[in-house]
Every structure is written in C-alpha cells, then in structure tokens.
C-alpha cells in the first residue's frame, strides 16, 4: 500500500513538473513576442 502511494506521488510530481515546464515555455514565447512588438513601436516613434 505504501509503495503504491509513493508511486502515485512520483508520477504526480512528474506530471506537475512537466506542466510547469510547458506553461513556462508558453509564457516566455508570449513575453518575447510582446517585447518585439513594443520595440518595433518604439523604433517607429523615433
């Protein structure tokens, strides 16, 4: 019983870390896109 609980916690922690990694990558791409867009607007104003 105890081994099954540890196995469940292990798989849950892997899934959670995978979710955090994928979500972080998506956020980074969105921020990079926003930075590029703002830089283009800044260059257009100057």
N, C-alpha and C positions, 0 to 999 in steps of 0.2 A: 504493500500500500504506500509506504513511504517513498519507495523508488518511483512509483507512478506519479506522485506529487512532484518530485524533483524533475522528472522528465517533462511534465506539463509546464512547470516553471521555466525550464530550459528552453522549450520550444516557444513559449510565450515571449520570453526575453529576446529570442532571435527575431521573431515577427515584429516586435516593438522596435527593435533597433533598425530593422530593415525599413519600416515605415518612417521612422525619424530621418533616416538617410535619404530616402526618396523624396520626402517632403522638403527637406533642406535643399536638395538639388533644384527642386522646382522654384523655391523661393529665391535662390541665388540667380537663376535664369531671369526671373521676373525683375529683380533688382538691377541686374546688368542691362536689361532692355530699357528700364526706366532711366538709368544713368546715361545711356547712349542717346536716348531721346532728348533729355534735358541738355546734354552737351551740344546737340545739333541746334536746339532752340537758342542756346547762349551764343553760339557762333553766328547764327543768323541775325541776332540783335546787334552784334558788334560790327 
